[in-house]
Amino acid sequence: MHLEPPAFPRLWRSGRVPRAHWRRAAPGGTYSPSYEFVAYETPRALAAEEIPGIVEQFRNAAANAIKAGFDGVEIHGANGYLIDEFLQNATNSRTDNYGGSSENRSRFLFEVLDAVIPETGANRLGVRLSPWSTYNGMSDTDPLGLFTYVVKRLNTLGLAYLHMPEGRADGVGFGDELKTGYISSAQTFSSLFDGPFISAGGYSIDSAKAAVSAGKTDAIAFGRLFIANPDLPERIAAAAALNAYDRSKFYGGGAEGYADYPMLGYAS
């Protein structure tokens, strides 16, 4: 389970203005309760005194996940969600203790981690970060410097793993191939992180095996291939053919093209 309170919560029923790190609407949009694509609203900026309440929501969600029997929790600090908005200076225009320097912009992330670790244990907590993604309007003037600072601080916490995607998302969406001209997250940050490193984004089964064998990463995370192949580990082990995914059905609101892909006949 990973925790990611939306940067722009779906508040149609309440009529309230969503809260975010700053008064800035992300490019693109999201899906309404009826699965219609709608533009993001311009949010209200979080006041400094509200931030401890948001941190408490992360802590409570993590505690509930462990009580429910989850093996662990992943904090989602990537892809333009709330933590990422605080981290990167294309979106963080704050002038208080949560804006400006890398230390200040990462303050929210580490407050969340400090609150969640007592609930999960550091060895059951992972973090996902996306240094090169421009999804939801994200970018930073010095991503290498910022995320090097963050990763080195993460080393002091003894986390279960660090999870980073390769550069695949542009400003408003995700493509199926890696973007050209991006520095590899795995090659750049896996050697900086003291614990297990998980890479994701644009991998085939063969390229994933090659990356692990070459020591570029400890493991590979799959998303689209898992949607289309709910028995993906069994298929990899058996060198079986994979179902092709249908991206157009991912956010349709129903089972078709999302939860109705066939499994291998012998899979449990």
Secondary structure, 3 states (H helix, E strand, C coil): CEECCCCCCCCCCCCCCCEECCCCCCCCEEECCCCCEEECCCCEECCHHHHHHHHHHHHHHHHHHHHCCCCCEEEEECCCCHHHHHHCCCCCCCCCCCCCCHHHHCHHHHHHHHHHHHHHCHHHEEEEECCCCCHHHCCCCCHHHHHHHHHHHHCCCCCCEEEEECCCECCCCECCCCCCCCCCHHHHHCCCCCCCEEEECCCCHHHHHHHHHCCCCCEEECCHHHHHCCCHHHHHHHCCCCCCCCHHHCCCCCCCCCCCCCCCCCCC
